[in-house]
């Protein structure tokens, strides 16, 4: 009980309401101790501070993102900075609300620092994710909207957060990838450059004229308007295989046309080779009757 009274006295000093007429009228009307009114006012004030602070933190985060968007700064950077500002503001709001309740913020800050050290040692992975999130913002290996493959996950970058990066996969799954996992491995950015090359291998049977096969594949690629004239499409003999040769059609296109062009060429090229009289490796199996001796 003495501890509660002491805490109440601390809260009273914080609000300076110990001699307030409002407190006296509350005490006369209810017959309850003065400390009850003081604690009620303290709790109400702390809740108001928290709610208003939360709304302001959200507002500031939105303003930061809008400001970055107005300056044409990458959305991933805007998201990271906005989330960081929101976290810092909420930390200040929580400390202020606790102070309104009569908690000694200096002592609380020391406790938080000690706890932070212990938690930091226990959660080194979380701190690593935070540091790597900062590295992503600084070095920008990818930006919002890029299609990447990192930490074994392939998808479109939606947002870079303080501890993780959000990816949307082609089958519409949202995956949160830790920033540390992304930066500790190889990141493949499929959309960083404006053009990509579609490489399609084809097996040409032994005895077929490779020059005719090359011409058929090049004509098919040249007939598609999405294939760039420069660099021009090309066909290369890549290796010898059983019963034939493997050739590869290499066609350049804009990055946005990559998958559609690859699908169409896969559908058209086999017919073009067949129309040119080109056959694949003959793997026909013949069975012979073995007569007993």
MARNU-856152 format. One record per atom (N, C-alpha, C): x, z, y; residue in one letter. Coordinates in steps of 0.05 Angstrom, whole numbers, plus 5000, padded with zeros to 4 digits. Layout:
BEGIN
XZYA ...
***
This chain:
BEGIN
501750004976X 500050005000X 501750005025X 503950165024X 505750175047X 506949895053X 507549755030X 508649485034X 506649295048X 504049315040X 502049145053X 501749215082X 501749475088X 501549555116X 503849465133X 506249475121X 508649385135X 508449085140X 507548935120X 507248645123X 505148585144X 503048745144X 500948695163X 501948755191X 503548965195X 504749025221X 506548795230X 508048675211X 509748445218X 508048215227X 505848155213X 504047945221X 502848005248X 502148265253X 500948335279X 502848285301X 505448355297X 507448305318X 507748005322X 507447845300X 507847555303X 505647435321X 503147545318X 500947435334X 500347595359X 501447835360X 501048015383X 498048075386X 496748135364X 493848185365X 493148475360X 495148645358X 494548925350X 492749065370X 492948995396X 491249125416X 489148935427X 488648715413X 486748515423X 483948625422X 482348585442X 479548665442X 477948545418X 478748305410X 477448175388X 477848335362X 480248445358X 480848605335X 479248865336X 479148985360X 477649235363X 474649195357X 473548985367X 470648935362X 470248875332X 472048735320X 471848685291X 471848945275X 473649125284X 473949385270X 471449555274X 470249555298X 467849705303X 465449595288X 465249325287X 462949195275X 462949225245X 465249205232X 465349205203X 466249465191X 467549625207X 468549875196X 471049835178X 472049595177X 474349535161X 476949595177X 479049645163X 481649705177X 482449475194X 484049535215X 485049335233X 486849125219X 488249225198X 490049045184X 488548815171X 486048855162X 484548645149X 484048415168X 483248485193X 482748275213X 485348125220X 487548275222X 490048145229X 490847955207X 490648045181X 491347875159X 489547625158X 486947665164X 485147435163X 485847225184X 486447325209X 487247145230X 489947005223X 491747155212X 494347035204X 494046815183X 492346875163X 491946675141X 490546425152X 488546475170X 487146245182X 489046075198X 490746215214X 492646065231X 494645915214X 495546035192X 497445895174X 496245645162X 493645675154X 492245435142X 491945215163X 491245295188X 490945095209X 493644955214X 495845105215X 498444985219X 499144795196X 498544875171X 499144705148X 497544445149X 494944475154X 493244235154X 494044035176X 494344145200X 495143975223X 497943855218X 499744015208X 502443915202X 502443695181X 500743735161X 500543525140X 499443265151X 497443285168X 496343045180X 498342905199X 499743075214X 501742965232X 504042825217X 504842955195X 507042835178X 506142565167X 503642545158X 502642295148X 502542085170X 501642175194X 501541995217X 504241885224X 506242065225X 508941985232X 510141795212X 509541845186X 510441665165X 509341385169X 506741375175X 505441115180X 506640975205X 507241125226X 508341015250X 511140905245X 512741045229X 515440955222X 515240685207X 513440665188X 513140415173X 512240185191X 510340245209X 509440035227X 511639945246X 513240145256X 515440075274X 517539895260X 518139965235X 520039805220X 518939525215X 516339515209X 515139255204X 515139085229X 514739205252X 514739065278X 517538955284X 519639095274X 522339015279X 523338825256X 521438745238X 522038565216X 524238685197X 524138945194X 525939085176X 524539095148X 526139065127X 525139055100X 523139285095X 520939225081X 518939425075X 520039645057X 521939575039X 523039785022X 524539995038X 526039905059X 527440095077X 525440255092X 523440125103X 521340275118X 520040485101X 519440425076X 518140615058X 520040855053X 522540795048X 524541015042X 524741195066X 525141085090X 525541255114X 522941405120X 520641275117X 518141415122X 517741645103X 518241615078X 518041835059X 519942055064X 522341985073X 524342195079X 523442355104X 522542225125X 521542365149X 519142545141X 517342445124X 515042605116X 515942855102X 517942835084X 518943065069X 520143275088X 521743185108X 523043365127X 520943505144X 518943355153X 516843475170X 515243685154X 514643625129X 513043815113X 514644065107X 517344045105X 518944275101X 518744455126X 518944335149X 518644485174X 515844615176X 513844465169X 511044575171X 510744815152X 511744795128X 511445015109X 512845265119X 515245235129X 516745465140X 515245585163X 514145425181X 512645525204X 510145675195X 508745565175X 506345705165X 507045975152X 509245985138X 510046235126X 510846435148X 512146335169X 512746515191X 510346625204X 508146475205X 505646565217X 504446785200X 505046785174X 504046995157X 505747255158X 507747245174X 509447475177X 511947475160X 512447255145X 514847235129X 517247195147X 519347345142X 521747325158X 523047055151X 522946865169X 523846595163X 526846585159X 528346775172X 531246775168X 531846855139X 530547065130X 530947145103X 529946935084X 527746815091X 526546595074X 528446355072X 529746295095X 531546065096X 533946125078X 534946375078X 537146455061X 536346435031X 533946525025X 532946504998X 532746214989X 531646055007X 531345765001X 534045634997X 535945715013X 538645595010X 539845674983X 539545924976X 540646014950X 539145874927X 536445864929X 534945734909X 535545434908X 535945324931X 536645034932X 539244974918X 541145154921X 543745114907X 543345134877X 541845334868X 541345354839X 539745124828X 537645044843X 536044814834X 537744564835X 539444534855X 541044294857X 542944274833X 544044494825X 545844484801X 544244414776X 541744514775X 540144464751X 538944184752X 538544074776X 537243814778X 539143614791X 541543594780X 543443404790X 542443124789X 540843064768X 539742794766X 537942724790X 536342924799X 534642874822X 536242814847X 538342974851X 540042924875X 541442654872X 542242584848X 543442324844X 541442094850X 538942134843X 536941934849X 536541904879X 536542134893X 536342124922X 538641984935X 541142044926X 543441914937X 543441614931X 542641544907X 542541254900X 540241114915X 538141254921X 536041134938X 537141064966X 538841244976X 540141195002X 541940945000X 543440924977X 545240694973X 543640434971X 541240444959X 539540204957X 538740114985X 538040305002X 537240235030X 539640125045X 542040235041X 544340145056X 545339875047X 545739845021X 546939595010X 544939385003X 542439455000X 540239264997X 540739054974X 541039154950X 541338954928X 538638814922X 536538914933X 533938784931X 532138884953X 529938754957X 528038834978X 525238824966X 523338924981X 520538924972X 519638634968X 518438574945X 517538304938X 519438154920X 521938244917X 523838114899X 523138174870X 523637974853X 523338014824X 526138074813X 526338304801X 528938404791X 528838494762X 531138524750X 531438644724X 533538864727X 532639114725X 534439334728X 533639564709X 535639694697X 535139914678X 533339814655X 533639564648X 532039454626X 529139384633X 528339414658X 525639364667X 525639114685X 523838934680X 523538704697X 520838704712X 520938664738X 518438664753X 518938614782X 516738614798X 516838574827X 517138834841X 519038854860X 519539104875X 517139154894X 515839384891X 513639454908X 514539644930X 516139854922X 516840054942X 519340204932X 521040274951X 523340444946X 522740714957X 522440914939X 521841184947X 524341354947X 524041614953X 526341784956X 527841814930X 526441834907X 527741874882X 527441644862X 525641464867X 525141254848X 524240994863X 524240774848X 523340514858X 521040424840X 518940334854X 516540244839X 516639944834X 516339864809X 516339584801X 513539524788X 512539284795X 510139174782X 511038954763X 510338984737X 511038794717X 509138554717X 509838344703X 508238104703X 505538154690X 505338354672X 502738414660X 501338644674X 502138684700X 500838864719X 501039154711X 503439234702X 503939514697X 505739624720X 505139854730X 506739984751X 508740174737X 511340124742X 513340284729X 515140414751X 515540674749X 517240824767X 520040844754X 522040714766X 524740714755X 526440894772X 527741094761X 529541274777X 531741104791X 532241174816X 534241024831X 536941044819X 537541274806X 540141304793X 540541104770X 538341074755X 538440884732X 538840594742X 537640524764X 537940254775X 540840204784X 541940394800X 544540344812X 546840394793X 546340524770X 548440564751X 548840334731X 547040144732X 547239914714X 547339654730X 547039434715X 547039164727X 544239104737X 544038994762X 541438914773X 541538614776X 539538484764X 539238194766X 536938134785X 537538004807X 535537934827X 534837644824X 532437584813X 531737304808X 530937154832X 530037294853X 528937154877X 530637184902X 533137284899X 534837324922X 535537054935X 535936844919X 536636584929X 534236404930X 534436204947X 532236024951X 531735824928X 533835774912X 533535574890X 534535694864X 533435584842X 534235664815X 534535414798X 536035444776X 536335224757X 534935274731X 533235084723X 531835104698X 533634974676X 534435124656X 536135024634X 534435014609X 534134774598X 532634744573X 534334604552X 534734734529X 536334614507X 534534454489X 535634234478X 534234064459X 536133994437X 535133984412X 536733914389X 536333614383X 538433464383X 538333174378X 539533124350X 538132984333X 539032934306X 541432744305X 543032774284X 545332604279X 544332314276X 545832134287X 545031854286X 543431754309X 542331934326X 540831864350X 542831804372X 542031624389X 543731544412X 543431754434X 545631904439X 545532114459X 545032004487X 546131754493X 545731644519X 542731594524X 541331494504X 538431454507X 536931724511X 537831924496X 536532194499X 537032294527X 539432264538X 540032354565X 538232214585X 538031954582X 536331794601X 533431884600X 532431934576X 529632014574X 529132284587X 530932474584X 530632734596X 530932724626X 532832574636X 533232544665X 530832404678X 529632214665X 527332074676X 524932264678X 524632434658X 522432624658X 522832824681X 525332924685X 525833114706X 525432984734X 526432734737X 526232604763X 523332534770X 521632514751X 518832444756X 517232684767X 518332924765X 516933164775X 517833214804X 516033224823X 516733264851X 517933534857X 517633724839X 518733994844X 521734004838X 522733804823X 525633794817X 527133694841X 529133844850X 530533774875X 532333524870X 532633364890X 534433134889X 537333214892X 537733434906X 540433544909X 540433844907X 541833964888X 543433824867X 541633664848X 542633434839X 541133264822X 540933374794X 538733324779X 538633414751X 540833284734X 541633424713X 543733324696X 543233404667X 544433264649X 544233324620X 547133354610X 547633574595X 550233624584X 550033664554X 552033564539X 552333624511X 553633894508X 552134094498X 553134364499X 554634444473X 553634354450X 555134434425X 554034264402X 555734264381X 554934134356X 553334334339X 551234244327X 549634414310X 549334274283X 548134414264X 547734294237X 546034044240X 547033824230X 545533574230X 544933454257X 546533524277X 546033404303X 547633524326X 546633484350X 547933584375X 545833714392X 546733934405X 544934064424X 545633974452X 543533874467X 543933794494X 542233974512X 542933984538X 541534164556X 540834024582X 538234024588X 537233904613X 537434124635X 538734054657X 539134254679X 537834144704X 535634264713X 534134174736X 533934394757X 534534324782X 534334524804X 531634504817X 530634734826X 528034744839X 527934984858X 525935004875X 525535234891X 524835474873X 525635704881X 525335944865X 522335994858X 520635944876X 517735984871X 516635794850X 517935564845X 516935364826X 518135394798X 519935594795X 521535614770X 519835624745X 518135814742X 516635854717X 514735624712X 513335524732X 511435304728X 512935044720X 515234994733X 516834754725X 517834774697X 518935014690X 519935044663X 517734994642X 515335104647X 513135064628X 512434764625X 512334624648X 511634344647X 513734174633X 516334224639X 518434074626X 518534124596X 517934374588X 517834424559X 515634264545X 513434214559X 511234064548X 511833764548X 513233664569X 513633374572X 516033254558X 518233404557X 520733294547X 520633214517X 519433374499X 519333284471X 517933014468X 515832974483X 514332714481X 516132494492X 517632544513X 519332334524X 521532264505X 522632454490X 524632394470X 523432234447X 521032314439X 519732174417X 519131884425X 518131844449X 517531574459X 520031404460X 522431524464X 524931384466X 526131344438X 524731434417X 525831394390X 527831604382X 528031824396X 529932024389X 528732224370X 530132284349X 529132474329X 530932734329X 529632944321X 531133194318X 532633204292X 534233414287X 535633444262X 533833434238X 534533274218X 532933234195X 533533454175X 531633634172X 531933854153X 529933834129X 529433584122X 527633544100X 528833654074X 527233784058X 528133904033X 527133724010X 528933633993X 528233473970X 528533643944X 526533623927X 526633763901X 527033553879X 528833613861X 529433433838X 528933593812X 527833443794X 527433573767X 530033593752X 530633823743X 533133863727X 532333853698X 533433663684X 532833633656X 534733803639X 533633933620X 535434103603X 537333923587X 539734023584X 541833873569X 541433893539X 
***
